Amino acid sequence: MIFGIGTDIIEVQRVGEKLERTRGLKARLFTAGEITYCEARHRPAQHFAARFAAKEAFLKAMGTGWSGGHQFSEIEIVHDALGKPGIVVHGKVEAFCGDRAITGMQVSLSHIKDLAQAVVVLETHGSKPPREE
């Protein structure tokens, strides 16, 4: 059963400039694995922007936005051996998903020169009803 769907689109240049100007922002928004992945790419800003959009989309799919003290670094975009993106959650986001029996997390990332976009679908397969905040 679908728990929530979220989508986000962002300008690549805006993300790239913000990451360059704001000291420590990269480490607050992204995990070490995400930073390593993005910085190894030809156009890192596109990859950072796509992950930023995915994290925004994830929060929208949760139905909470920023409430609850969730951090971007608690939502990690990973890739399997074939390059398919996936999501690993940590901390308060992991607890939120566990409390609501969210067991499926789907993500699709896209980027072009100027824009990055992501769609996230959260699925629940358990018997626990969603908990009201």
N, CA and C atoms as an extended XYZ file, in Angstrom:
399
Properties=species:S:1:pos:R:3:atomname:S:1:resname:S:1:resid:I:1 pbc="F F F"
N         0.842       -1.158        0.000 N   MET     1
C         0.000        0.000        0.000 CA  MET     1
C         0.904        1.243        0.000 C   MET     1
N         0.519        2.253       -0.751 N   ILE     2
C         1.302        3.485       -0.800 CA  ILE     2
C         1.030        4.306        0.459 C   ILE     2
N         2.095        4.669        1.144 N   PHE     3
C         2.015        5.522        2.321 CA  PHE     3
C         2.039        6.989        1.905 C   PHE     3
N         2.922        7.314        0.943 N   GLY     4
C         3.040        8.694        0.488 CA  GLY     4
C         3.888        8.811       -0.754 C   GLY     4
N         3.658        9.882       -1.502 N   ILE     5
C         4.419       10.186       -2.716 CA  ILE     5
C         4.909       11.619       -2.596 C   ILE     5
N         6.149       11.855       -2.978 N   GLY     6
C         6.695       13.204       -2.972 CA  GLY     6
C         7.513       13.453       -4.218 C   GLY     6
N         7.566       14.695       -4.636 N   THR     7
C         8.373       15.079       -5.785 CA  THR     7
C         8.995       16.441       -5.515 C   THR     7
N        10.120       16.699       -6.138 N   ASP     8
C        10.772       17.993       -6.000 CA  ASP     8
C        11.627       18.249       -7.225 C   ASP     8
N        11.778       19.506       -7.556 N   ILE     9
C        12.637       19.930       -8.662 CA  ILE     9
C        13.410       21.148       -8.191 C   ILE     9
N        14.674       21.240       -8.572 N   ILE    10
C        15.514       22.337       -8.098 CA  ILE    10
C        16.523       22.725       -9.171 C   ILE    10
N        16.976       23.965       -9.097 N   GLU    11
C        17.984       24.453      -10.027 CA  GLU    11
C        19.372       23.977       -9.586 C   GLU    11
N        20.096       23.374      -10.494 N   VAL    12
C        21.423       22.839      -10.205 CA  VAL    12
C        22.377       23.950       -9.759 C   VAL    12
N        22.375       25.064      -10.459 N   GLN    13
C        23.287       26.163      -10.138 CA  GLN    13
C        23.053       26.680       -8.720 C   GLN    13
N        21.795       26.775       -8.315 N   ARG    14
C        21.470       27.255       -6.971 CA  ARG    14
C        22.087       26.356       -5.893 C   ARG    14
N        21.965       25.040       -6.083 N   VAL    15
C        22.538       24.094       -5.125 CA  VAL    15
C        24.058       24.192       -5.129 C   VAL    15
N        24.653       24.202       -6.316 N   GLY    16
C        26.107       24.271       -6.424 CA  GLY    16
C        26.680       25.511       -5.764 C   GLY    16
N        26.058       26.660       -6.008 N   GLU    17
C        26.541       27.909       -5.415 CA  GLU    17
C        26.406       27.896       -3.899 C   GLU    17
N        25.283       27.408       -3.410 N   LYS    18
C        25.049       27.355       -1.961 CA  LYS    18
C        26.080       26.445       -1.280 C   LYS    18
N        26.377       25.301       -1.894 N   LEU    19
C        27.359       24.379       -1.316 CA  LEU    19
C        28.756       24.989       -1.293 C   LEU    19
N        29.086       25.782       -2.307 N   GLU    20
C        30.396       26.427       -2.357 CA  GLU    20
C        30.516       27.562       -1.348 C   GLU    20
N        29.436       28.319       -1.163 N   ARG    21
C        29.469       29.501       -0.299 CA  ARG    21
C        29.340       29.201        1.187 C   ARG    21
N        28.578       28.164        1.530 N   THR    22
C        28.247       27.925        2.933 CA  THR    22
C        29.129       26.829        3.514 C   THR    22
N        30.015       27.232        4.375 N   ARG    23
C        30.971       26.302        4.998 CA  ARG    23
C        30.228       25.233        5.803 C   ARG    23
N        30.568       23.989        5.582 N   GLY    24
C        29.998       22.879        6.341 CA  GLY    24
C        28.620       22.419        5.881 C   GLY    24
N        28.049       23.108        4.903 N   LEU    25
C        26.702       22.749        4.466 CA  LEU    25
C        26.657       21.354        3.840 C   LEU    25
N        27.655       21.036        3.055 N   LYS    26
C        27.698       19.732        2.388 CA  LYS    26
C        27.600       18.603        3.407 C   LYS    26
N        28.354       18.717        4.483 N   ALA    27
C        28.372       17.674        5.522 CA  ALA    27
C        27.069       17.635        6.318 C   ALA    27
N        26.346       18.754        6.389 N   ARG    28
C        25.065       18.765        7.097 CA  ARG    28
C        23.945       18.166        6.258 C   ARG    28
N        24.055       18.281        4.942 N   LEU    29
C        22.987       17.813        4.058 CA  LEU    29
C        23.198       16.393        3.540 C   LEU    29
N        24.449       15.996        3.378 N   PHE    30
C        24.764       14.740        2.707 CA  PHE    30
C        25.647       13.849        3.568 C   PHE    30
N        25.513       12.543        3.373 N   THR    31
C        26.370       11.591        4.073 CA  THR    31
C        27.739       11.552        3.394 C   THR    31
N        28.702       10.972        4.075 N   ALA    32
C        30.045       10.840        3.502 CA  ALA    32
C        30.010       10.058        2.191 C   ALA    32
N        29.178        9.019        2.140 N   GLY    33
C        29.054        8.229        0.914 CA  GLY    33
C        28.478        9.030       -0.240 C   GLY    33
N        27.497        9.866        0.046 N   GLU    34
C        26.914       10.702       -1.005 CA  GLU    34
C        27.926       11.729       -1.508 C   GLU    34
N        28.682       12.313       -0.599 N   ILE    35
C        29.682       13.307       -0.991 CA  ILE    35
C        30.736       12.665       -1.880 C   ILE    35
N        31.219       11.491       -1.480 N   THR    36
C        32.213       10.769       -2.281 CA  THR    36
C        31.662       10.458       -3.672 C   THR    36
N        30.422        9.966       -3.726 N   TYR    37
C        29.792        9.617       -5.008 CA  TYR    37
C        29.696       10.850       -5.908 C   TYR    37
N        29.130       11.939       -5.386 N   CYS    38
C        28.897       13.132       -6.198 CA  CYS    38
C        30.193       13.774       -6.668 C   CYS    38
N        31.178       13.854       -5.782 N   GLU    39
C        32.431       14.512       -6.134 CA  GLU    39
C        33.246       13.714       -7.147 C   GLU    39
N        32.942       12.440       -7.308 N   ALA    40
C        33.632       11.612       -8.296 CA  ALA    40
C        33.020       11.747       -9.694 C   ALA    40
N        31.907       12.454       -9.803 N   ARG    41
C        31.208       12.606      -11.080 CA  ARG    41
C        31.725       13.829      -11.847 C   ARG    41
N        31.441       13.831      -13.148 N   HIS    42
C        31.898       14.912      -14.035 CA  HIS    42
C        31.293       16.260      -13.645 C   HIS    42
N        30.026       16.289      -13.328 N   ARG    43
C        29.348       17.524      -12.910 CA  ARG    43
C        28.738       17.301      -11.519 C   ARG    43
N        29.526       17.435      -10.477 N   PRO    44
C        29.062       17.130       -9.116 CA  PRO    44
C        27.791       17.869       -8.716 C   PRO    44
N        27.654       19.122       -9.114 N   ALA    45
C        26.481       19.905       -8.696 CA  ALA    45
C        25.176       19.257       -9.150 C   ALA    45
N        25.165       18.642      -10.324 N   GLN    46
C        23.955       17.956      -10.796 CA  GLN    46
C        23.588       16.811       -9.860 C   GLN    46
N        24.570       16.074       -9.415 N   HIS    47
C        24.332       14.914       -8.563 CA  HIS    47
C        23.938       15.333       -7.142 C   HIS    47
N        24.580       16.382       -6.634 N   PHE    48
C        24.177       16.921       -5.329 CA  PHE    48
C        22.741       17.445       -5.409 C   PHE    48
N        22.417       18.152       -6.481 N   ALA    49
C        21.070       18.712       -6.630 CA  ALA    49
C        20.022       17.606       -6.709 C   ALA    49
N        20.309       16.532       -7.422 N   ALA    50
C        19.356       15.418       -7.522 CA  ALA    50
C        19.120       14.791       -6.155 C   ALA    50
N        20.174       14.656       -5.360 N   ARG    51
C        20.025       14.095       -4.018 CA  ARG    51
C        19.281       15.054       -3.090 C   ARG    51
N        19.535       16.339       -3.243 N   PHE    52
C        18.797       17.326       -2.468 CA  PHE    52
C        17.306       17.226       -2.793 C   PHE    52
N        16.984       17.148       -4.074 N   ALA    53
C        15.588       17.017       -4.497 CA  ALA    53
C        14.970       15.734       -3.948 C   ALA    53
N        15.736       14.648       -3.916 N   ALA    54
C        15.223       13.372       -3.394 CA  ALA    54
C        14.909       13.480       -1.901 C   ALA    54
N        15.748       14.177       -1.172 N   LYS    55
C        15.523       14.334        0.268 CA  LYS    55
C        14.278       15.190        0.523 C   LYS    55
N        14.106       16.253       -0.259 N   GLU    56
C        12.889       17.071       -0.169 CA  GLU    56
C        11.662       16.222       -0.510 C   GLU    56
N        11.761       15.441       -1.576 N   ALA    57
C        10.649       14.586       -1.995 CA  ALA    57
C        10.323       13.555       -0.922 C   ALA    57
N        11.346       13.031       -0.267 N   PHE    58
C        11.142       12.049        0.802 CA  PHE    58
C        10.341       12.673        1.945 C   PHE    58
N        10.733       13.878        2.367 N   LEU    59
C        10.009       14.563        3.444 CA  LEU    59
C         8.551       14.815        3.057 C   LEU    59
N         8.316       15.133        1.795 N   LYS    60
C         6.945       15.326        1.320 CA  LYS    60
C         6.176       14.007        1.354 C   LYS    60
N         6.818       12.926        0.965 N   ALA    61
C         6.163       11.614        0.993 CA  ALA    61
C         5.851       11.184        2.426 C   ALA    61
N         6.688       11.587        3.376 N   MET    62
C         6.434       11.301        4.784 CA  MET    62
C         5.177       12.026        5.265 C   MET    62
N         4.882       13.153        4.625 N   GLY    63
C         3.722       13.937        5.034 CA  GLY    63
C         4.012       14.879        6.175 C   GLY    63
N         5.289       15.035        6.526 N   THR    64
C         5.667       15.856        7.676 CA  THR    64
C         6.435       17.103        7.299 C   THR    64
N         7.059       17.095        6.119 N   GLY    65
C         7.974       18.184        5.810 CA  GLY    65
C         9.092       18.193        6.832 C   GLY    65
N         9.465       19.377        7.285 N   TRP    66
C        10.580       19.525        8.218 CA  TRP    66
C        10.195       19.272        9.667 C   TRP    66
N         8.899       19.159        9.981 N   SER    67
C         8.515       18.965       11.382 CA  SER    67
C         9.045       17.625       11.891 C   SER    67
N         9.273       17.542       13.172 N   GLY    68
C         9.758       16.301       13.758 CA  GLY    68
C        11.257       16.238       13.906 C   GLY    68
N        11.964       17.297       13.509 N   GLY    69
C        13.408       17.333       13.676 CA  GLY    69
C        14.178       16.416       12.754 C   GLY    69
N        13.600       16.046       11.626 N   HIS    70
C        14.300       15.185       10.670 CA  HIS    70
C        15.404       15.967        9.975 C   HIS    70
N        16.526       15.293        9.748 N   GLN    71
C        17.681       15.915        9.102 CA  GLN    71
C        17.883       15.322        7.712 C   GLN    71
N        18.351       16.145        6.785 N   PHE    72
C        18.632       15.658        5.439 CA  PHE    72
C        19.644       14.519        5.460 C   PHE    72
N        20.625       14.602        6.342 N   SER    73
C        21.665       13.574        6.388 CA  SER    73
C        21.131       12.227        6.883 C   SER    73
N        19.892       12.192        7.396 N   GLU    74
C        19.269       10.934        7.823 CA  GLU    74
C        18.619       10.203        6.649 C   GLU    74
N        18.580       10.850        5.496 N   ILE    75
C        18.036       10.262        4.269 CA  ILE    75
C        19.213       10.144        3.297 C   ILE    75
N        19.590        8.922        2.991 N   GLU    76
C        20.773        8.696        2.165 CA  GLU    76
C        20.391        8.045        0.840 C   GLU    76
N        20.881        8.643       -0.238 N   ILE    77
C        20.650        8.070       -1.565 CA  ILE    77
C        21.865        7.213       -1.906 C   ILE    77
N        21.602        5.951       -2.200 N   VAL    78
C        22.646        4.976       -2.525 CA  VAL    78
C        22.352        4.406       -3.910 C   VAL    78
N        23.266        3.596       -4.411 N   HIS    79
C        23.080        2.956       -5.711 CA  HIS    79
C        23.441        1.485       -5.615 C   HIS    79
N        22.683        0.646       -6.330 N   ASP    80
C        23.041       -0.773       -6.358 CA  ASP    80
C        24.125       -1.000       -7.416 C   ASP    80
N        24.507       -2.241       -7.615 N   ALA    81
C        25.597       -2.576       -8.536 CA  ALA    81
C        25.314       -2.159       -9.981 C   ALA    81
N        24.041       -2.045      -10.336 N   LEU    82
C        23.673       -1.646      -11.696 CA  LEU    82
C        23.446       -0.140      -11.817 C   LEU    82
N        23.571        0.587      -10.703 N   GLY    83
C        23.391        2.029      -10.727 CA  GLY    83
C        22.004        2.512      -10.341 C   GLY    83
N        21.090        1.578      -10.029 N   LYS    84
C        19.738        1.974       -9.633 CA  LYS    84
C        19.786        2.667       -8.278 C   LYS    84
N        19.176        3.858       -8.184 N   PRO    85
C        19.192        4.547       -6.894 CA  PRO    85
C        18.235        3.903       -5.890 C   PRO    85
N        18.610        4.002       -4.635 N   GLY    86
C        17.782        3.514       -3.538 CA  GLY    86
C        17.916        4.451       -2.362 C   GLY    86
N        17.202        4.161       -1.298 N   ILE    87
C        17.203        5.017       -0.120 CA  ILE    87
C        17.530        4.187        1.118 C   ILE    87
N        18.404        4.719        1.952 N   VAL    88
C        18.696        4.158        3.271 CA  VAL    88
C        18.407        5.278        4.263 C   VAL    88
N        17.673        4.952        5.332 N   VAL    89
C        17.333        5.973        6.319 CA  VAL    89
C        18.049        5.703        7.644 C   VAL    89
N        18.268        6.775        8.378 N   HIS    90
C        18.987        6.722        9.638 CA  HIS    90
C        18.251        7.580       10.673 C   HIS    90
N        18.591        7.414       11.942 N   GLY    91
C        18.133        8.292       13.005 CA  GLY    91
C        16.622        8.417       13.127 C   GLY    91
N        16.157        9.654       13.293 N   LYS    92
C        14.731        9.914       13.493 CA  LYS    92
C        13.890        9.509       12.285 C   LYS    92
N        14.453        9.619       11.092 N   VAL    93
C        13.720        9.210        9.889 CA  VAL    93
C        13.527        7.694        9.895 C   VAL    93
N        14.553        6.964       10.288 N   GLU    94
C        14.437        5.509       10.391 CA  GLU    94
C        13.371        5.130       11.422 C   GLU    94
N        13.354        5.821       12.563 N   ALA    95
C        12.347        5.554       13.599 CA  ALA    95
C        10.947        5.870       13.093 C   ALA    95
N        10.799        6.971       12.379 N   PHE    96
C         9.516        7.349       11.800 CA  PHE    96
C         9.004        6.236       10.882 C   PHE    96
N         9.876        5.761       10.008 N   CYS    97
C         9.485        4.704        9.058 CA  CYS    97
C         9.137        3.412        9.790 C   CYS    97
N         9.904        3.067       10.806 N   GLY    98
C         9.615        1.865       11.586 CA  GLY    98
C         8.285        1.958       12.301 C   GLY    98
N         7.989        3.115       12.889 N   ASP    99
C         6.727        3.312       13.607 CA  ASP    99
C         5.514        3.189       12.687 C   ASP    99
N         5.713        3.479       11.413 N   ARG   100
C         4.607        3.452       10.455 CA  ARG   100
C         4.659        2.246        9.522 C   ARG   100
N         5.531        1.310        9.816 N   ALA   101
C         5.692        0.079        9.036 CA  ALA   101
C         5.994        0.369        7.568 C   ALA   101
N         6.775        1.410        7.318 N   ILE   102
C         7.204        1.713        5.949 CA  ILE   102
C         8.354        0.782        5.615 C   ILE   102
N         8.122       -0.089        4.674 N   THR   103
C         9.132       -1.084        4.317 CA  THR   103
C         9.636       -0.944        2.893 C   THR   103
N         8.938       -0.193        2.074 N   GLY   104
C         9.362        0.022        0.699 CA  GLY   104
C         9.635        1.487        0.452 C   GLY   104
N        10.768        1.779       -0.196 N   MET   105
C        11.146        3.147       -0.526 CA  MET   105
C        11.669        3.154       -1.949 C   MET   105
N        10.959        3.831       -2.815 N   GLN   106
C        11.346        3.904       -4.222 CA  GLN   106
C        11.756        5.338       -4.540 C   GLN   106
N        12.807        5.490       -5.337 N   VAL   107
C        13.249        6.830       -5.725 CA  VAL   107
C        13.655        6.822       -7.194 C   VAL   107
N        13.315        7.901       -7.871 N   SER   108
C        13.749        8.114       -9.246 CA  SER   108
C        14.390        9.493       -9.310 C   SER   108
N        15.593        9.551       -9.872 N   LEU   109
C        16.345       10.800       -9.985 CA  LEU   109
C        16.529       11.156      -11.453 C   LEU   109
N        16.470       12.446      -11.756 N   SER   110
C        16.755       12.928      -13.108 CA  SER   110
C        17.470       14.256      -12.998 C   SER   110
N        18.383       14.509      -13.930 N   HIS   111
C        19.002       15.829      -13.972 CA  HIS   111
C        19.474       16.119      -15.381 C   HIS   111
N        19.405       17.404      -15.693 N   ILE   112
C        19.959       17.931      -16.931 CA  ILE   112
C        20.855       19.088      -16.525 C   ILE   112
N        21.377       19.815      -17.465 N   LYS   113
C        22.329       20.879      -17.161 CA  LYS   113
C        21.830       21.816      -16.063 C   LYS   113
N        20.605       22.272      -16.156 N   ASP   114
C        20.109       23.316      -15.259 CA  ASP   114
C        19.190       22.850      -14.141 C   ASP   114
N        18.581       21.662      -14.267 N   LEU   115
C        17.573       21.210      -13.309 CA  LEU   115
C        17.832       19.790      -12.832 C   LEU   115
N        17.429       19.545      -11.588 N   ALA   116
C        17.452       18.192      -11.031 CA  ALA   116
C        16.080       17.931      -10.428 C   ALA   116
N        15.626       16.687      -10.550 N   GLN   117
C        14.273       16.338      -10.108 CA  GLN   117
C        14.304       14.957       -9.481 C   GLN   117
N        13.397       14.734       -8.521 N   ALA   118
C        13.289       13.416       -7.890 CA  ALA   118
C        11.842       13.135       -7.526 C   ALA   118
N        11.508       11.858       -7.553 N   VAL   119
C        10.206       11.364       -7.107 CA  VAL   119
C        10.479       10.256       -6.103 C   VAL   119
N         9.750       10.279       -4.980 N   VAL   120
C         9.894        9.253       -3.944 CA  VAL   120
C         8.513        8.672       -3.648 C   VAL   120
N         8.449        7.348       -3.557 N   VAL   121
C         7.236        6.648       -3.147 CA  VAL   121
C         7.588        5.812       -1.923 C   VAL   121
N         6.811        6.001       -0.857 N   LEU   122
C         6.981        5.207        0.365 CA  LEU   122
C         5.835        4.216        0.443 C   LEU   122
N         6.171        2.964        0.755 N   GLU   123
C         5.184        1.894        0.804 CA  GLU   123
C         5.148        1.270        2.189 C   GLU   123
N         3.974        0.864        2.596 N   THR   124
C         3.821        0.169        3.863 CA  THR   124
C         3.179       -1.185        3.603 C   THR   124
N         3.689       -2.205        4.279 N   HIS   125
C         3.170       -3.567        4.098 CA  HIS   125
C         2.747       -4.175        5.431 C   HIS   125
N         2.906       -3.403        6.495 N   GLY   126
C         2.615       -3.929        7.823 CA  GLY   126
C         1.193       -3.683        8.254 C   GLY   126
N         0.888       -4.150        9.441 N   SER   127
C        -0.461       -4.019        9.985 CA  SER   127
C        -0.612       -2.802       10.879 C   SER   127
N         0.506       -2.085       11.158 N   LYS   128
C         0.424       -0.908       12.008 CA  LYS   128
C        -0.248        0.228       11.242 C   LYS   128
N        -1.241        0.863       11.828 N   PRO   129
C        -1.826        2.030       11.173 CA  PRO   129
C        -0.878        3.217       11.300 C   PRO   129
N        -0.960        4.188       10.381 N   PRO   130
C        -0.121        5.384       10.524 CA  PRO   130
C        -0.424        6.078       11.839 C   PRO   130
N         0.625        6.500       12.512 N   ARG   131
C         0.479        7.190       13.807 CA  ARG   131
C         0.328        8.676       13.571 C   ARG   131
N        -0.629        9.269       14.262 N   GLU   132
C        -0.837       10.713       14.165 CA  GLU   132
C         0.195       11.426       15.012 C   GLU   132
N         0.718       12.538       14.527 N   GLU   133
C         1.707       13.344       15.269 CA  GLU   133
C         0.987       14.358       16.125 C   GLU   133
